Amino acid sequence: MLTGKQRSYLKGIANAIEPIFQIGKNGINENFIKQIDEALEAREIIKVNVLNNSFLETKSAANKVAELTDAEFVQSIGNKFVIYRESEENKKIVLP
């Protein structure tokens, strides 16, 4: 579980990154979760865009993806959300 200070720090990092995944009309499937899992291991923090043709709400999609990947929900703004998971091998982010 992230503290407020850690969440704030991660929001600052997330501000500079672009979304690398999109959730569309196919929603969240097993292949999508596998790709997110690999990206989290490599980058630790990722931003995901929820497209308008998706039938999911941004926050509920973020919570579902975070739960399925064992990650922490950081924030959602508009149709984008940010999740974080500490990497086991490629640790890059040091939380305060």
C-alpha positions in Angstrom: 0.0 0.0 0.0 1.3 3.4 -1.0 1.5 6.3 1.4 0.3 9.8 0.4 3.9 11.0 0.0 4.8 8.0 -2.2 1.7 8.4 -4.4 2.5 12.1 -4.8 6.0 11.3 -5.9 4.8 8.7 -8.4 2.2 11.3 -9.8 5.2 13.6 -10.5 7.0 10.9 -12.4 3.8 9.9 -14.3 3.3 13.4 -15.4 6.2 13.1 -17.9 5.3 9.7 -19.4 3.0 9.0 -22.3 0.3 6.2 -22.3 1.8 3.0 -23.7 -1.4 0.9 -23.7 -5.0 1.5 -24.7 -8.2 -0.3 -23.6 -10.7 -0.4 -26.4 -13.9 -2.3 -27.2 -12.2 -5.6 -26.5 -11.8 -4.6 -22.8 -9.4 -6.3 -20.5 -8.4 -9.8 -21.6 -5.7 -12.3 -20.6 -3.2 -11.2 -23.3 -3.6 -7.5 -22.3 -2.9 -8.4 -18.7 0.2 -10.3 -19.7 1.5 -7.3 -21.7 0.8 -5.0 -18.8 2.6 -7.4 -16.4 5.7 -7.4 -18.6 5.7 -3.6 -19.0 5.4 -3.1 -15.2 8.4 -5.4 -14.7 10.4 -3.4 -17.2 9.3 0.1 -16.3 7.7 -0.1 -12.9 5.2 2.7 -13.7 2.9 2.9 -16.7 0.1 5.0 -18.0 -2.9 3.5 -19.8 -5.5 5.2 -22.0 -9.1 4.1 -21.9 -10.7 4.8 -25.3 -14.2 6.2 -25.8 -15.4 3.0 -27.5 -14.6 1.0 -24.4 -17.6 0.2 -22.2 -15.5 0.5 -19.0 -15.1 3.5 -16.7 -11.5 4.6 -16.2 -11.4 4.1 -12.5 -13.0 0.7 -12.5 -10.7 -0.4 -15.3 -7.7 0.9 -13.4 -8.7 -1.0 -10.3 -9.3 -4.2 -12.2 -5.9 -4.0 -14.0 -4.1 -3.2 -10.8 -5.7 -6.1 -9.0 -5.0 -8.6 -11.8 -1.3 -7.5 -12.1 -0.6 -7.1 -8.4 0.1 -3.4 -8.9 -0.8 -0.2 -7.1 -3.3 2.3 -8.5 -1.7 5.7 -8.5 -4.2 8.1 -10.2 -6.7 8.5 -12.9 -7.2 11.7 -14.8 -9.9 11.9 -17.5 -9.6 8.8 -19.6 -6.0 7.9 -18.5 -4.8 6.1 -15.4 -1.4 5.3 -13.9 -0.4 2.1 -12.1 2.9 1.2 -10.3 4.5 -2.0 -9.2 8.0 -2.4 -7.9 10.2 -4.4 -10.3 11.9 -7.6 -9.0 14.9 -7.4 -11.3 15.0 -3.9 -12.8 14.5 -1.6 -9.8 14.6 2.0 -11.1 12.3 4.0 -8.9 13.2 4.6 -5.3 10.2 5.7 -3.2 10.6 8.3 -0.5 
